Amino acid sequence: MEATTIMAAASVAQGVMGFKGNRAAAKQAQQVAEYNAQVQENELILTQRARREQEAVLRSEAHRLMGTQRVMTAASGIQMSGSPMQALADTYFSMERDAQRVQYASSVEAAQSTAAAAMSRLNGQAQAAAFRTASLGSILGAVSGYASSAQAQRSYELQVSSYERQLD
């Protein structure tokens, strides 16, 4: 086998291997991005559960405090009006304000997790596109290498035939 034929075959093999490797890397990039997005979405679910639990505990403690306030007021013999009623209302509105803060924090975290998952998917798509482009570059490089080897072979053959004609 001639050296130029070996070079051409090696160039084609290199191109095909590069193509396959980059295609596999593109697929892997998308899979990693999807995994990372799933992790973000799972964290979102866990965060939402934790915030719901936090809100439930907050409301439970506030209701317990309100019950204690009612019992203390009743035990003192005072009617639930005026200052004791105002204290009970303050406790209720404070509980609602704190619950709304928990709900707001939950919605902010949900938006952040959703955006992070979307960004992960977009990054994976961009990486995959880059690898697919590189795979096409590998094929083009192989074709170019093969064409260069074939041109070198033709040039060599022309030189040999020219030399042989000169000898005759």
N, C-alpha and C positions, 0 to 999 in steps of 0.2 A: 504494500500500500504506500502511496506517495505521501510525502510530508504535507503537501497542500490539502490532500484529501482528508488526512487526519486532522489538520487544523480546521477545516470546514466542518467536519463531524463534531469536533470538540466545541466549536462555536455554536452549532445548532443545539447540542446537548446542554451547553451552558444556558442558552436562551430558554430552552424548554424548562429546565430546572428552576431558573429564575422566575419564569412565568408561574409555574406551579407553586413555588414558595411564596410568592407575593399574593397569589390568589388565596392560599391557605392563611396567610397573615391577615388578609382583608376579612376573611370569614371569622377568624379569631378576634379581631378588633371589634367586630359587631357583636360577637357573643360576650366579650368582656363588658362592653358598653351596656348591653341588655342586662347582664348580671348586676352591674353597678346601679342601673336604674331600678331594678327589682329591689335591691337592698334599700335604696332611698324610699321606695314606696312602702316597703315593710316597716321602715323606721317611722314613716308617717302614720301608719296604722297604730303602731305601739305608742307613739306620742299622743295621738288622739285618744286612745284608751286611758293613758295616764292623765291627760287633762280632764277627761270626763270623771275619772275617779277623784281627782283633786277637787273638782267642782262639787261632787257629791259629798265629799268629806267636809268641805267648807260649808255647804248648806246644812248638813247634819249638825255640825258644831254650832252654827248660828241658831238653828231651831232649838237645840239643847239650851243655849244661853237665853233665848227668848222664853223658853219654858221656865227656867230658873228665875228669870225676872218676874214672870207672872206669879209664881209660887211665893216669892219673897214679898211681892206687893200684896198678895192675898193674905199672907201670914201676918203682915203688919196691920191689917184691918183697913187699909186705904183702898178706895175705889180706883179702878183702872181708868184714870182720866188725868188730865193735866201733865205734870212732870213725869210720872211713871209711864203714861201712855206715850209721851214724847220720847222717853228712853227706849221703849219697845219699838217705836217707829224708826228711831235712829239705828237700832240694831238691825232691823229688817232692811232698811235702805243701804246700810253699810254692807250687809251680806249680798244684796243684789249687785252693788257696785263691784265688789270683789269677784263675784261670779262672772260678771261681764268682762272683767279684766282677764280672767282665766280663759273665757271663750275667745276673746280677742287674741291672746297669746297663742291659743290653739290654731286660730285661722292664719296667723302670721307664719307659724311653723309649718302649717299645711301648704301654704303658698311657696315657702322656701323649699320644702321637700319636693313638691311638684316641679318647681323650676329646676332643681338639681337633677331630678330624674330625666327631664326633657333635655337638659344640657349634656348629660351623660350619653343619651342616645344620639344627639347631634354630633358630639365629639367622635363617637364610634362610627357614625356614617362618614364623617370627614376623613378619619383614618382609613376606613375601608376604601373610600374613593381614591385616596393617595396610593394605597397598595395596589388597587386595580390599575391605576395609571402606571405605576412602576412595573406591573406585570406586562403591560403592553410595551413598555420601554424595553423590557427584557427580550420580548419577541422581536421587536424592531432591531435591537442590538444583534440578535442572532442572525437575522436576515442580512443585516449590514455586514457582519463578519463573514457570513457565507459568501455574499457577493464579492467582498474584498478578496477572499481566498480564491474564488473562481476567477476573478480578474487577474490575480497573481499567477494562477495556473495558466491562463491563456497567454499572459505576457511571457511566461517562462517557455511555453510551447512555441511561441513566435520567435523567441530568441534562439531556441534550439534549432528550429527549422531554418532560420536565417543563417545560423552558424554552419548547419549541414550543407546548405546551398553554396556557401562560400568555400567549403572543403571540396565540393564536387567540381 
